[in-house]
Structures are given as C-alpha cells and as structure tokens.
C-alpha cells in the first residue's frame, strides 16, 4: 500500500508522482474537502511509507500473540 497525492483534472485523478504504479492498478481515493486542506510534506509521506513497510514486515509481532506470551510469563 502506498500513499500518493494528486488532483482531479478533466474528470480524472492525476497523481503528482505516478512512478511505480502499473497501468490498470486498483486505487482507493479519499476526497478531502477544499476548505480543510491537509498538507503533507515529502518527509511525512516517507515516514508513512516507512511505517506501512514496517507493518508489513515479516519481523513484526502480532499484538495478540505478544499479549499471550506476556500472560504466560507472568
């Protein structure tokens, strides 16, 4: 999963940086209200991407399994 920014142009979503997204890829679009803009810096987007990658890492620990292990050790 990735987060990208874009705008509607001529009725289509145009991404600011479409690099790496294959033609025909399925996307989900969240529409913000113009009066409530959310500005996200490139650094913040990088942090979000890093967090998503970490969450999908095979080295992560399932929270339920972690709590079970804590209870067994107590």
N, CA, C and O atoms as a DFTB+ gen file, in Angstrom:
296 C
 N C O
     1  1       0.848      -1.171       0.000
     2  2       0.000       0.000       0.000
     3  2       0.892       1.232       0.000
     4  3       1.905       1.286       0.698
     5  1       0.504       2.203      -0.781
     6  2       1.260       3.445      -0.878
     7  2       0.300       4.615      -0.752
     8  3      -0.895       4.482      -1.016
     9  1       0.817       5.736      -0.356
    10  2       0.030       6.967      -0.303
    11  2       0.599       7.913      -1.335
    12  3       1.803       8.169      -1.358
    13  1      -0.259       8.428      -2.184
    14  2       0.146       9.362      -3.227
    15  2      -0.802      10.552      -3.218
    16  3      -1.954      10.434      -2.802
    17  1      -0.317      11.684      -3.673
    18  2      -1.143      12.881      -3.798
    19  2      -1.448      13.130      -5.261
    20  3      -0.698      12.711      -6.144
    21  1      -2.551      13.813      -5.512
    22  2      -2.904      14.151      -6.877
    23  2      -4.059      15.132      -6.888
    24  3      -4.510      15.607      -5.846
    25  1      -4.522      15.419      -8.085
    26  2      -5.636      16.352      -8.277
    27  2      -6.541      15.796      -9.365
    28  3      -6.127      14.963     -10.172
    29  1      -7.766      16.263      -9.374
    30  2      -8.691      15.927     -10.445
    31  2      -8.446      16.909     -11.595
    32  3      -8.480      18.124     -11.403
    33  1      -8.201      16.373     -12.779
    34  2      -8.011      17.195     -13.971
    35  2      -8.839      16.578     -15.096
    36  3      -8.653      15.415     -15.455
    37  1      -9.751      17.373     -15.645
    38  2     -10.630      16.885     -16.721
    39  2     -11.361      15.606     -16.322
    40  3     -11.541      14.708     -17.144
    41  1     -11.782      15.525     -15.051
    42  2     -12.560      14.389     -14.578
    43  2     -11.766      13.151     -14.222
    44  3     -12.360      12.118     -13.913
    45  1     -10.447      13.217     -14.254
    46  2      -9.612      12.059     -13.928
    47  2      -8.648      12.414     -12.809
    48  3      -8.244      13.567     -12.662
    49  1      -8.289      11.419     -12.030
    50  2      -7.292      11.612     -10.975
    51  2      -5.917      11.610     -11.640
    52  3      -5.552      10.665     -12.339
    53  1      -5.169      12.672     -11.413
    54  2      -3.807      12.773     -11.942
    55  2      -2.862      12.852     -10.748
    56  3      -2.908      13.804      -9.969
    57  1      -2.013      11.853     -10.613
    58  2      -1.090      11.799      -9.487
    59  2       0.090      12.729      -9.710
    60  3       0.567      12.896     -10.833
    61  1       0.552      13.334      -8.617
    62  2       1.716      14.202      -8.693
    63  2       2.955      13.400      -9.098
    64  3       3.813      13.899      -9.826
    65  1       3.043      12.150      -8.621
    66  2       4.176      11.286      -8.958
    67  2       3.655       9.870      -9.197
    68  3       3.536       9.091      -8.252
    69  1       3.343       9.529     -10.445
    70  2       2.797       8.203     -10.732
    71  2       3.854       7.108     -10.854
    72  3       3.523       5.973     -11.194
    73  1       5.098       7.423     -10.587
    74  2       6.191       6.463     -10.738
    75  2       5.923       5.190      -9.947
    76  3       5.565       5.246      -8.771
    77  1       6.094       4.059     -10.587
    78  2       5.996       2.770      -9.903
    79  2       4.593       2.215      -9.788
    80  3       4.414       1.132      -9.230
    81  1       3.594       2.912     -10.293
    82  2       2.230       2.394     -10.240
    83  2       1.899       1.838     -11.619
    84  3       1.884       2.586     -12.597
    85  1       1.633       0.537     -11.713
    86  2       1.380      -0.061     -13.024
    87  2       0.044       0.380     -13.616
    88  3      -0.909       0.659     -12.888
    89  1      -0.012       0.437     -14.919
    90  2      -1.242       0.764     -15.632
    91  2      -2.327      -0.232     -15.224
    92  3      -2.094      -1.441     -15.214
    93  1      -3.493       0.270     -14.895
    94  2      -4.608      -0.582     -14.509
    95  2      -4.644      -0.939     -13.034
    96  3      -5.522      -1.688     -12.605
    97  1      -3.703      -0.415     -12.243
    98  2      -3.680      -0.719     -10.812
    99  2      -4.951      -0.199     -10.151
   100  3      -5.437       0.882     -10.484
   101  1      -5.479      -0.973      -9.218
   102  2      -6.656      -0.553      -8.466
   103  2      -6.225       0.427      -7.386
   104  3      -5.240       0.186      -6.688
   105  1      -6.945       1.521      -7.242
   106  2      -6.619       2.534      -6.242
   107  2      -7.864       2.899      -5.454
   108  3      -8.988       2.686      -5.911
   109  1      -7.654       3.449      -4.271
   110  2      -8.719       3.995      -3.451
   111  2      -8.460       5.480      -3.319
   112  3      -7.339       5.893      -3.022
   113  1      -9.477       6.279      -3.534
   114  2      -9.316       7.724      -3.490
   115  2     -10.105       8.267      -2.303
   116  3     -11.310       8.040      -2.197
   117  1      -9.430       8.977      -1.422
   118  2     -10.085       9.676      -0.317
   119  2     -10.175      11.136      -0.718
   120  3      -9.165      11.756      -1.049
   121  1     -11.369      11.682      -0.690
   122  2     -11.563      13.045      -1.156
   123  2     -11.663      13.978       0.039
   124  3     -12.558      13.847       0.874
   125  1     -10.733      14.921       0.109
   126  2     -10.746      15.926       1.163
   127  2     -11.611      17.105       0.768
   128  3     -11.799      17.383      -0.417
   129  1     -12.118      17.773       1.734
   130  2     -12.907      18.966       1.454
   131  2     -11.952      20.124       1.197
   132  3     -10.978      20.290       1.931
   133  1     -12.211      20.929       0.170
   134  2     -11.305      22.033      -0.156
   135  2     -11.097      23.012       0.993
   136  3     -10.033      23.624       1.094
   137  1     -12.101      23.173       1.868
   138  2     -11.939      24.114       2.968
   139  2     -11.079      23.538       4.105
   140  3     -10.673      24.271       5.006
   141  1     -10.806      22.236       4.063
   142  2      -9.985      21.588       5.083
   143  2      -8.779      20.901       4.446
   144  3      -8.662      19.677       4.518
   145  1      -7.882      21.665       3.824
   146  2      -6.742      21.012       3.166
   147  2      -5.786      20.388       4.178
   148  3      -5.621      20.881       5.294
   149  1      -5.180      19.322       3.768
   150  2      -4.166      18.660       4.582
   151  2      -2.890      18.664       3.768
   152  3      -2.800      18.011       2.729
   153  1      -1.924      19.391       4.241
   154  2      -0.636      19.435       3.558
   155  2       0.301      18.443       4.219
   156  3       0.527      18.490       5.428
   157  1       0.831      17.562       3.425
   158  2       1.757      16.553       3.913
   159  2       3.057      16.743       3.154
   160  3       3.080      16.743       1.923
   161  1       4.125      16.902       3.894
   162  2       5.434      17.098       3.259
   163  2       5.954      15.779       2.698
   164  3       5.460      14.705       3.044
   165  1       6.945      15.873       1.839
   166  2       7.570      14.667       1.299
   167  2       8.181      13.829       2.418
   168  3       8.164      12.599       2.358
   169  1       8.719      14.491       3.434
   170  2       9.298      13.768       4.576
   171  2       8.219      13.003       5.342
   172  3       8.434      11.865       5.760
   173  1       7.051      13.639       5.524
   174  2       5.953      12.958       6.215
   175  2       5.438      11.772       5.399
   176  3       5.123      10.722       5.959
   177  1       5.353      11.937       4.089
   178  2       4.962      10.811       3.234
   179  2       5.965       9.676       3.346
   180  3       5.582       8.506       3.362
   181  1       7.248      10.013       3.423
   182  2       8.284       8.991       3.568
   183  2       8.125       8.261       4.897
   184  3       8.308       7.045       4.959
   185  1       7.787       8.984       5.955
   186  2       7.561       8.353       7.262
   187  2       6.366       7.415       7.220
   188  3       6.406       6.322       7.786
   189  1       5.309       7.840       6.550
   190  2       4.121       6.994       6.428
   191  2       4.467       5.736       5.645
   192  3       4.092       4.634       6.048
   193  1       5.181       5.887       4.525
   194  2       5.591       4.731       3.738
   195  2       6.466       3.785       4.552
   196  3       6.317       2.567       4.461
   197  1       7.381       4.343       5.350
   198  2       8.258       3.509       6.188
   199  2       7.432       2.750       7.229
   200  3       7.691       1.577       7.501
   201  1       6.446       3.419       7.802
   202  2       5.581       2.763       8.784
   203  2       4.760       1.645       8.165
   204  3       4.588       0.587       8.771
   205  1       4.248       1.877       6.951
   206  2       3.499       0.834       6.252
   207  2       4.393      -0.358       5.956
   208  3       3.985      -1.506       6.127
   209  1       5.619      -0.082       5.508
   210  2       6.562      -1.167       5.218
   211  2       6.889      -1.948       6.483
   212  3       6.976      -3.176       6.454
   213  1       7.069      -1.244       7.587
   214  2       7.362      -1.910       8.859
   215  2       6.186      -2.777       9.304
   216  3       6.377      -3.878       9.819
   217  1       4.968      -2.269       9.102
   218  2       3.781      -3.019       9.500
   219  2       3.625      -4.296       8.680
   220  3       3.047      -5.272       9.158
   221  1       4.135      -4.296       7.456
   222  2       4.026      -5.464       6.587
   223  2       5.252      -6.365       6.673
   224  3       5.321      -7.385       5.988
   225  1       6.206      -5.999       7.498
   226  2       7.447      -6.751       7.636
   227  2       7.188      -8.133       8.234
   228  3       6.335      -8.276       9.109
   229  1       7.909      -9.142       7.775
   230  2       7.754     -10.474       8.375
   231  2       8.305     -10.536       9.798
   232  3       8.100     -11.531      10.495
   233  1       8.996      -9.492      10.236
   234  2       9.598      -9.472      11.572
   235  2       8.679      -8.843      12.612
   236  3       9.043      -8.745      13.784
   237  1       7.493      -8.416      12.190
   238  2       6.581      -7.795      13.152
   239  2       6.013      -8.859      14.080
   240  3       6.052     -10.050      13.771
   241  1       5.492      -8.429      15.206
   242  2       4.914      -9.346      16.182
   243  2       3.426      -9.046      16.282
   244  3       3.028      -7.899      16.486
   245  1       2.610     -10.075      16.139
   246  2       1.179      -9.923      16.292
   247  2       0.871      -9.519      17.734
   248  3       1.373     -10.141      18.670
   249  1       0.062      -8.497      17.916
   250  2      -0.235      -7.975      19.256
   251  2      -0.884      -9.029      20.141
   252  3      -0.545      -9.133      21.320
   253  1      -1.808      -9.812      19.596
   254  2      -2.479     -10.843      20.405
   255  2      -1.482     -11.902      20.869
   256  3      -1.505     -12.321      22.026
   257  1      -0.603     -12.332      19.956
   258  2       0.401     -13.333      20.322
   259  2       1.355     -12.775      21.369
   260  3       1.743     -13.485      22.297
   261  1       1.734     -11.510      21.225
   262  2       2.617     -10.872      22.200
   263  2       1.966     -10.846      23.588
   264  3       2.613     -11.168      24.585
   265  1       0.692     -10.465      23.648
   266  2      -0.003     -10.429      24.945
   267  2      -0.148     -11.824      25.545
   268  3      -0.035     -11.984      26.760
   269  1      -0.399     -12.841      24.710
   270  2      -0.473     -14.211      25.224
   271  2       0.853     -14.618      25.854
   272  3       0.880     -15.222      26.926
   273  1       1.949     -14.285      25.184
   274  2       3.267     -14.615      25.711
   275  2       3.544     -13.885      27.026
   276  3       4.139     -14.450      27.943
   277  1       3.117     -12.648      27.109
   278  2       3.287     -11.893      28.365
   279  2       2.524     -12.558      29.501
   280  3       3.032     -12.687      30.615
   281  1       1.301     -12.977      29.207
   282  2       0.474     -13.620      30.258
   283  2       1.077     -14.943      30.699
   284  3       1.045     -15.267      31.886
   285  1       1.618     -15.705      29.779
   286  2       2.246     -16.982      30.136
   287  2       3.471     -16.789      31.014
   288  3       3.735     -17.596      31.906
   289  1       4.220     -15.719      30.762
   290  2       5.435     -15.477      31.515
   291  2       5.185     -14.853      32.869
   292  3       6.083     -14.830      33.709
   293  1       3.973     -14.341      33.104
   294  2       3.669     -13.665      34.375
   295  2       3.323     -14.627      35.460
   296  3       3.043     -14.214      36.585
